[in-house]
Amino acid sequence: MAGLLRGLRCADLDRLARHAWSTTYEPGMRPATLGALRRHQASADLTVLVTSSYAPLLTPLQERLGFDYVVATKIEIVGGAATGSVAGRVVTGDEKVRRVRRLFAEHDLAVDLAACPAYADTERDLDLLQLVGHPVATYPSRGLERLVRRRGWPVLRDA
């Protein structure tokens, strides 16, 4: 997928991100998920978005939703333009756990993971859900829903 961004300059990536936010992401915001985020923010909880999405495309989401940190897949930028390659590893599966741990260490954040919630929607997020004491499936894929039902984890979706 990163290949689709090949040749786009940073300003083009920003325009693309803002267009995607206004036409797709913002209209598609799920009320139950947004409500959970807002409750955590109102409680002054640390909020971290951990996603396989490409970092340059998340700027408007970060601006509008106000996560404290965003952990996302980086794309390679050379000479001010995307090369079409991922820089490092795609943030999925166990890479999400590695990146979250790295974020906490780099920012000297003392986080009690046993007291933390994590919200996820696919079985690729199982490693992240198992990292915390309060895993929650949000609008889960069929595969994740089967797993969380067996484990007795809660499922968040709109009524």
Secondary structure by P-SEA (a helix, b strand, c coil): cccccccccaaaaaaaaaaaaaccccccccaaaaaaaaaaaaaccbbbbbcccccccaaaaaaaacccccbbbbbbbccccccccccccccccaaaaaaaaaaaaaaccccccccbbbbbccccaaaaaaaccbbbbccccaaaaaaaaaabbbbbbcc
